[in-house]
Amino acid sequence: MKERFCPKCKLKLSSGSAYFCSFCGEKLPTDLTKPANEYIITHEYKSSSAKVSFLRYFSNSLKQTLYIINFKLLVAILILSTAFFTISYLFLQKSGLLPVRNTNEDGPSSEQTIDNTFRLQQQAILLDIDIPFASGSFSGDDAKQYIPYISEAIVEGADLEGFSQTLFAFDDQYKPVYRILKDSVRQNFVLFLVPKEENVEYGLIMFLKPDSKLTQGDFSDIEQLNIRVANQVVLFSSSSGLLEEAVDTKDGIARNIGSDSKFNDMYRLAPRLGRVNIYMLGDKVLSLLEKQENISPEFSKLIRAVSKSGLNQISIL
């Protein structure tokens, strides 16, 4: 049989290209056309098992494909779920809605104990205490440098006038002092107490106003007075010995309360605004004060409340 080629695409025409090129679809000229009945196409039929085999192969392939799809879907779901729960947990923890677990198996740290004590103190001390003090801001860290390390009780106040007229009204030494300095000092103050044998000595730290002209000479008419005015601070004490110790503490000759880690922890957690902050660093001064007969009823009530609470740091807001 003579070979035929498409005049357009130049490809060899197959036996099936009777009137048109089976490659490019070009209509063939009459000399290249062949009637379709000149070609006999035979088919060889095989057993139907081939069809069954093909279906079986297709079925197995489909199952493998489904397994692969399902596995990938499962992995994707796990990844998305993990990401969702991780983000949710971090959000809740950041917002404070989840409790923080203590990882210290030996018990709470000292800082946590102090923090818990500080939280409890508000309920413990606000029972029935109603001292006539105004609320205000307490003094800054500057007062620490005057407080001797041996102090067992420290009181921060924001109402010197209320303090002077009530808790300190019993002290005959202090009355004339306050009349002189009341217009020259700020309202915040610090009181520190030191046990001496069977008595309690105290020191009072007051701060001059920026425009104050008060000097040591303003108290020259008062006999046997333990007072020191310097560096915008007024130091008053119940004894000359404690006054000198406070001055030595300021000069760095003696240790100040700032070197006591227990006091520093309590001071750091105490509020800087309120009526009174009380820090207890020993038991002796409290028992001695309870025996004092010449203190005001308000001071007695405050001491009993401190003793009853059993806490080392108390704030009256």
C-alpha positions in Angstrom: 0.0 0.0 0.0 1.4 3.4 -1.0 2.2 5.6 1.9 0.3 8.9 2.2 1.4 12.2 3.7 -0.7 15.2 4.8 -0.1 18.1 2.4 -0.4 20.5 5.3 1.3 19.1 8.3 3.5 16.7 6.3 2.9 13.8 8.7 2.3 10.3 7.6 -1.4 9.6 7.3 -2.7 6.6 9.2 -5.1 4.0 8.0 -7.8 5.8 9.8 -7.3 9.0 7.9 -9.8 8.4 5.1 -11.0 11.9 4.2 -9.3 14.1 6.8 -5.9 14.2 8.4 -6.2 12.7 11.8 -3.4 15.0 13.1 -4.3 18.5 11.8 -7.8 18.0 10.5 -7.0 19.1 7.0 -9.4 17.8 4.3 -7.5 15.5 2.0 -7.5 15.8 -1.8 -9.2 13.1 -3.8 -6.0 11.4 -4.7 -5.2 10.8 -1.0 -8.6 9.8 0.2 -9.5 6.2 0.7 -12.9 4.8 1.4 -13.3 3.8 5.0 -14.6 0.3 3.9 -11.2 -0.6 2.5 -9.9 -0.9 6.1 -11.0 -3.8 8.3 -10.5 -3.1 11.9 -10.4 -6.2 14.1 -10.8 -6.4 17.8 -9.4 -9.0 20.1 -11.6 -9.6 23.1 -10.1 -11.0 26.2 -11.7 -12.5 29.2 -13.8 -10.3 31.4 -11.3 -11.0 34.2 -9.2 -8.0 32.8 -12.1 -5.7 33.6 -12.5 -7.1 37.1 -8.8 -6.9 37.6 -8.8 -3.2 36.5 -11.7 -2.4 38.9 -9.9 -4.2 41.7 -6.8 -2.2 41.0 -8.8 1.0 40.8 -10.6 0.2 44.1 -7.3 -0.5 45.9 -5.8 2.8 44.5 -8.9 4.7 45.7 -8.5 3.2 49.2 -4.9 4.2 49.3 -5.7 7.7 48.1 -8.4 8.0 50.8 -6.1 6.8 53.4 -3.5 9.4 52.4 -6.2 12.1 52.3 -7.5 11.1 55.7 -4.0 11.0 57.3 -3.2 14.5 56.0 -6.5 15.8 57.2 -5.9 14.3 60.6 -2.5 15.9 60.9 -3.9 19.3 59.8 -6.7 19.0 62.4 -4.1 18.1 65.2 -1.9 21.1 64.2 -4.8 23.5 64.2 -6.2 22.2 67.5 -2.8 22.4 69.2 -2.3 26.0 68.0 -5.8 27.0 69.1 -5.4 25.6 72.6 -1.9 27.0 73.0 -3.0 30.5 72.0 -6.1 30.2 74.3 -4.0 29.2 77.2 -1.5 31.9 76.8 -4.3 34.5 76.5 -6.0 33.3 79.6 -2.8 33.2 81.6 -1.8 36.7 80.4 -5.1 38.1 81.3 -4.8 36.6 84.8 -7.8 34.3 84.5 -5.8 31.2 85.2 -4.2 30.7 88.6 -0.4 30.5 88.7 0.8 27.2 90.2 3.6 27.4 92.7 6.4 25.2 91.3 8.4 25.3 94.5 7.8 21.9 96.0 9.4 22.8 99.4 6.7 25.4 100.1 6.0 29.0 99.4 8.8 31.5 99.1 9.4 34.2 101.7 8.2 36.8 99.2 5.0 34.9 98.6 4.5 34.5 102.4 4.9 38.3 102.8 2.6 39.0 99.9 -0.1 36.7 101.4 0.3 38.4 104.8 0.0 41.8 103.2 -3.3 40.7 101.5 -4.7 39.4 104.8 -3.8 42.4 106.8 -6.4 44.6 105.2 -9.2 42.4 106.7 -7.4 41.8 110.0 -6.7 45.4 110.9 -9.8 47.2 109.6 -12.0 45.4 112.2 -13.0 48.1 114.6 -10.1 50.6 114.5 -11.1 54.2 113.9 -8.2 56.4 114.7 -8.8 60.1 114.0 -6.1 60.4 111.3 -6.5 61.9 107.9 -5.3 59.9 104.9 -2.4 61.1 102.8 0.9 60.2 101.2 3.6 58.7 103.4 7.2 59.9 103.5 9.8 58.6 101.0 12.8 56.4 101.4 14.8 59.3 103.0 13.5 58.6 106.5 15.2 55.2 106.5 18.6 56.7 106.9 17.6 58.1 110.3 16.0 55.0 111.8 18.4 52.9 113.9 18.7 49.2 113.1 17.7 48.3 116.7 14.2 49.7 116.2 11.5 47.1 116.9 8.5 49.1 115.7 8.1 51.8 113.0 5.0 53.9 112.3 4.5 55.9 109.1 1.8 58.5 109.2 0.3 61.1 106.9 -1.4 63.4 109.5 1.1 64.8 112.0 -1.6 67.2 113.5 -4.0 64.3 114.2 -1.1 62.2 115.6 0.0 65.1 117.8 -3.4 65.8 119.2 -4.4 62.2 120.0 -1.7 59.5 120.2 1.0 61.9 121.3 -1.1 64.2 123.5 0.1 62.4 126.7 3.8 63.5 126.1 4.5 66.7 128.0 7.9 67.0 126.3 6.4 67.0 122.9 3.5 69.5 123.4 5.7 72.7 123.5 7.7 71.4 120.5 4.7 70.9 118.4 3.4 74.4 119.1 6.6 75.8 117.6 7.0 73.6 114.6 3.4 72.8 113.5 3.4 75.5 110.9 6.8 74.7 109.5 6.6 70.9 108.9 4.8 68.7 106.5 2.0 66.3 107.6 3.9 63.1 106.9 6.1 61.7 109.6 7.9 58.5 110.8 7.9 57.3 114.4 10.4 54.6 115.5 10.3 52.7 118.9 13.2 51.0 120.7 12.9 48.9 123.8 15.3 50.0 126.6 15.2 47.7 129.7 11.7 48.1 131.0 10.9 51.2 129.0 10.2 52.2 125.4 12.1 55.1 123.9 11.0 56.7 120.7 12.2 58.9 117.9 10.0 61.1 115.7 11.1 62.2 112.2 9.4 65.2 110.7 10.1 67.0 107.5 10.3 70.8 107.0 8.3 72.5 104.3 10.4 73.8 101.4 9.9 77.5 102.5 10.4 76.8 106.2 12.8 79.1 108.2 12.8 76.9 111.3 16.2 76.5 113.0 17.7 74.8 116.1 17.6 78.2 117.8 13.8 78.4 117.7 13.8 75.8 120.6 16.4 77.4 122.8 13.8 78.4 125.4 12.8 74.8 126.1 14.9 73.1 128.7 16.0 69.4 128.5 14.8 69.1 125.0 16.1 66.3 122.7 15.7 67.8 119.3 17.9 68.3 116.2 17.1 70.4 113.1 19.2 69.9 110.0 19.0 69.1 106.3 15.2 69.9 106.2 14.5 67.3 108.8 13.5 67.6 112.5 14.5 64.8 114.8 12.8 64.6 118.2 13.4 61.9 120.8 12.3 60.9 124.2 16.0 60.4 125.2 19.3 62.1 124.4 20.9 58.7 123.8 18.4 57.7 121.1 18.7 61.1 119.5 22.4 60.7 119.2 22.0 57.2 117.8 19.7 58.5 115.1 22.2 61.2 114.2 25.0 58.5 114.1 22.8 56.4 111.9 22.3 59.3 109.5 26.1 59.9 109.4 26.7 56.2 108.6 28.4 55.5 112.0 25.6 53.0 113.0 23.5 50.7 110.9 20.1 52.0 109.7 16.9 50.0 109.2 17.5 49.9 105.5 19.9 47.0 106.0 17.1 44.9 107.5 15.8 42.6 104.7 12.6 41.8 106.6 11.8 45.5 106.9 12.6 46.1 103.3 10.3 43.3 102.1 7.4 44.7 104.2 8.1 48.3 103.2 8.2 47.3 99.5 4.7 45.8 99.7 3.1 48.4 101.9 0.9 51.1 100.3 2.3 54.6 100.0 -1.0 56.2 100.6 -3.3 55.9 103.7 -3.6 56.8 107.3 -0.9 54.6 109.0 1.6 52.0 108.1 2.9 49.9 111.1 6.0 47.6 110.9 6.7 45.2 113.7 10.3 43.8 113.9 10.2 42.5 117.5 7.9 41.4 120.3 9.4 43.2 123.3 8.4 46.7 122.4 4.8 45.7 122.0 4.6 44.0 125.4 6.2 47.0 127.0 3.8 49.4 125.4 0.8 47.4 126.6 2.1 48.0 130.2 2.5 51.8 129.8 0.0 53.8 131.9 0.7 57.2 130.5 -0.4 56.7 126.9 -3.5 58.0 125.3 -6.6 55.7 124.9 -6.3 55.9 121.1 -2.7 54.7 121.2 -3.7 51.9 123.6 -6.5 50.8 121.2 -4.0 50.8 118.3 -1.5 48.7 120.2 -4.1 46.2 121.2 -5.3 45.8 117.6 -1.7 45.3 116.4 -1.2 42.7 119.1 -4.4 40.9 118.3 -3.7 40.7 114.6 -0.4 38.9 115.0 0.8 40.4 111.8 4.2 42.0 111.2 3.0 44.7 108.8 -0.3 46.5 109.1 -1.9 49.3 107.1 -4.8 51.5 108.1 -6.2 53.0 104.9 
